[in-house]
Amino acid sequence: MEIRPLKIEDYEIILRLWDKAGLPYKPRGRDSYEEMKRQMENDPDLFLGVEEDGKLIGVIIATYDGRKGWLNRIAVDPAYRGRGIGLMLTRAGEEALRKRGAKIIALLVERSNQASLNLARQAGYVVARDILYLTKRESEEV
Ligand SMILES: CC(C)(COP(=O)(O)OP(=O)(O)OC[C@H]1O[C@@H](n2cnc3c(N)ncnc32)[C@H](O)[C@@H]1OP(=O)(O)O)[C@@H](O)C(=O)NCCC(=O)NCCS
């Protein structure tokens, strides 16, 4: 098993993995081919995948806004879950963000997503119960 940077050539495989994992994403917004290509070119170190026997079985996208690091879109192929791959990806994303200078790392998890919540807690994250997530969107697709 190895962690490697993701390339835009992986785009279709990444989408298939997100579909298989049941992860919601925005194929006409920030997860479109053009957007992902632009983001990967800007931050090649922050798009990471786990491969086993040449097969991509997990991904994570880290983002750094200059103040804070974020972990996004983590997904592990259902056939490979419960083997520590989610934790491994989380740590790899954190390491990449720390190299960028991030001293605080955050992530958003839906309240009902127990697996992700447990994973985050296991990785040392603390839930901020009094914070609400507010957004302003150009459309539901972005
Ligand atoms: C969340 C996800 C990435 C976890 O991947 P994984 O490789 O199975 O996770 P790991 O094996 O590294 O598990 C680490 C810890 O997470 C927690 N965890 C993982 N799966 C869990 C489950 N089904 N139920 C409860 N806790 C779970 C456990 O605390 C686990 O530690 P343990 O094995 O010592 O109990 C995977 O379930 C997934 O792809 N889910 C769908 C996509 C998704 O919801 N992404 C997150 C969006 S915020």
The ligand as an ORCA input file, in Angstrom:
! r2SCAN-3c Opt
* xyz 0 1
  C     -14.953      7.580      6.829
  C     -14.085      6.608      6.028
  C     -13.135      7.423      5.146
  C     -13.276      5.742      7.021
  O     -12.358      4.965      6.293
  P     -11.676      3.634      6.914
  O     -10.471      3.349      6.109
  O     -12.684      2.558      7.033
  O     -11.270      4.143      8.369
  P     -10.174      3.488      9.323
  O     -10.095      2.030      9.099
  O      -8.911      4.276      9.229
  O     -10.841      3.723     10.752
  C     -10.305      4.611     11.708
  C     -11.344      4.864     12.799
  O     -12.508      5.465     12.249
  C     -13.668      4.996     12.938
  N     -14.547      4.264     12.006
  C     -14.248      3.866     10.751
  N     -15.297      3.250     10.183
  C     -16.287      3.260     11.110
  C     -17.623      2.782     11.116
  N     -18.149      2.165     10.051
  N     -18.365      2.980     12.225
  C     -17.858      3.606     13.294
  N     -16.589      4.077     13.345
  C     -15.819      3.910     12.265
  C     -13.170      4.083     14.025
  O     -12.950      4.885     15.182
  C     -11.864      3.602     13.448
  O     -10.964      3.164     14.408
  P     -10.987      1.619     14.889
  O     -10.828      0.794     13.644
  O      -9.819      1.552     15.793
  O     -12.299      1.413     15.537
  C     -14.955      5.649      5.163
  O     -15.942      5.071      5.970
  C     -15.634      6.328      3.986
  O     -15.088      6.397      2.892
  N     -16.875      6.816      4.185
  C     -17.663      7.415      3.099
  C     -17.162      8.757      2.677
  C     -17.306      9.802      3.756
  O     -18.307      9.863      4.445
  N     -16.290     10.665      3.861
  C     -16.214     11.691      4.865
  C     -16.885     12.940      4.477
  S     -16.729     14.132      5.789
*
